[in-house]
Amino acid sequence: MSKPLSLKTDPDLYFLTEAAELISDQVGHDKGHREQLAREMRKAIHEGLLHVYNFRDGELLKKVEVTTPLCVRPAGVNTWLKTTNWGFTWNIQAPASTESNASTAEQRQNEKQQPPDWITKAKEMAWQIIKRQKAIDVYPSQIDIADEIARKFRADGVFGSSCKPLSGEYIKRWALKGISSEQGKQLSTTTARGKRGNF
């Protein structure tokens, strides 16, 4: 007798909050649309329009408990999305069979760890901008860097997964974490004070 599937062994099972975030990442939602999608998914569950599953055994839940962590499956989410006005579906490939659950789960984890191409490009461009500006003793803020990247992306035809232009604010949030010209500015200021003291 086979063991029941669970969140750990079933790569087709996602926490509701995780699913909402992954979908919003896919289409490039801003904060407002992220919250709206999550609210509508919860509402659909309580109205019986979106099936949810037990995170322990993967069984369909007939009664939704407020205190119970809820899980969804991509196929069910897409069935519901097609009845809404969102205009997109969750682009994720479901496993072919439960025999390959372990390898598929590992593949899914690896995919999560791989950032989208535009994020990699944005990081590279950010460091190039900082280096260029530092050479003339200018230290732009994160949003200034992100806005420049956004303009370059639009000119080059680089878009997010939703095929829409990426805003500077969105680039700052998802690509520029830990990237700042402030440290270089502090070093430059310290050096400059030292030089003035020698005159």
N, C-alpha and C positions, 0 to 999 in steps of 0.2 A: 504494500500500500504506500503510495507516494505521500510525501509530507505536504501540508498545505503551503501555498505561496505566502510570502509576507513582503513588507517593504524592503527588507534586506535581500531577498532572493528573487523578487519579481521586478525586472527592469521596466515593466509596463505600469508600475504603480508609483504615483507621485502624491506627496502631500498637497493639499489644496493651495496653500500659500506658495509653495515651491512652483506649482504649475502656473499660477497667475504671474509670478515673477519671470519665469522662463518665457512665457508668451509675450509679456511686455518687453523683455529684452529682445525677442525676435523681431518685433514690429517697431521698436524704438519709441516706446511710450514715454511721455513726460510724467511727472509725479501725479498730476491730476488724473490722467488716463489710467495710470497704474491702479490708483485707488478705486476708480470707477469700475474697472474690469473685475477687481477682486470683490467689490460689493455685489456686482451683478452675478458673479459666479455663486456667491453665497446665497443670494436671493433665489437663483435657479434651483439650487439644491433643496432649499426649504419648500419650494413650490413643486418639487418632484420632477423638474425638467432636466436635471443633471444628476446622474447616478454617482453615488459615493461608496467607498469600500473601506473595510476594516483594515487598519495598517498592520495588524498582527497576523491575519490569515488570508487577507485579500478577498474576503467574502463580501458580497453586495450587502449594504446596510439598508434594511427596510424602514428603520426608524432612526432618525438623526438625533443624537444626543449632543447638547451644547458643549459638554465637557470632553467629548470624544474627538481625538485627532481625526480629521477627515482626509481620505485619499481619493484621487480620481485617476481615470485612465484616458490617454490621449484620444482614443476613438470616441469615447463618450463626450469628451470636451468638444471635439470637432462636430459631432452631431448636434450639440447644443449651439455652438457658434454659428452654424449654418442657418439657424432659425432666428438669429439676431441681426442687428444692423452694423455689426463690427466690420464686416467685409473682409475677413481673413480667417484662416484656420491655423491650427498649431502644427507646424511642419516638423514632425518627428517620426522616425521610422520605428514602428512597433516590432518586437521580436517575432521571428517566424514560428518558433516553437519553444516550449519550456525547457527543452533539452539543452538549449544554448544560453540559458538564463545567466549563468555565471560570466561567460565571455562577453555577452551583450551588456551586462551591468558594468563590467570593467571598461568596455568601450565607451559607454555613456559617461562614465566618470572621467575618462580621458578627454572626451569631447568638451565636457564642462570646463576642464582645465585649460583648454586651448581657446584663447581670446579670438574674437572675430578679426579679420584682416585689417579692418579700418582702425581698430584699437592699436594694433601693432604699428601701423603707419603713423597714427597720431602721436604715439610715444616718441618715435624716431624724429618726427617733425618738431615736437616740442623741445627736445634737446638741441636740435639744430637752431631753432629760434633763440633759445637761451644763450647758446654759444655765440651766435651772431650779434645779439644785443649786448652781451657782456663785453664784447670787444670794444664797444663804444660807450661803456659804462652806463648802460641802460638795463633795468631789471624789471621786465613786465610782470604783471600779475598773472595768475592762472587763467582768469577769464579773458585777459587780453591775448594770451597765447592761444587759448581755445578758439577765440573768435577768428584769429588769423588762420588757424588750421581749418576752421569751418569754411572760410572764404576760399581757401585753396582747394578743399574737397569739392566745393560746388563748381569751381572752375574746371577741375579735372574729372568731374562726373563720378565722384566717389560718394556712395550713399550707404545708408544703413540697411538692415535686413528687410525693412519695410519699403525699400526703394524710394524713400523720402530723404531730402537733404538733412544733414546732421547739424543741429544748432551748436553754438559755442558752449552753452550751458550743459547740454547733454554730453559733449566731448569732455568737458571739464569733469563731470561727475564720474564717467565711466573709464576715461583713458588717462587722466592726469593725476591720479592719486599718487602722492609721494614725489611728484615732480614740481619743483619750485626753484625760482631764481633768488629767493630770499637769502639763502646761505652765502651765495656769491656776493650779494649786495652787502652783507654784514662784513665779509672779509675785505671788500673793496673800501668800505667806509673806514674800517680800522686802519688799513694801510694808508689811506688818504690823510687821516688825522696825524699819523706818525710822520708823514712827509711834511705836513704843514709845521709840525713842531721843530723841524730842523732848520727852518728859515730864520 
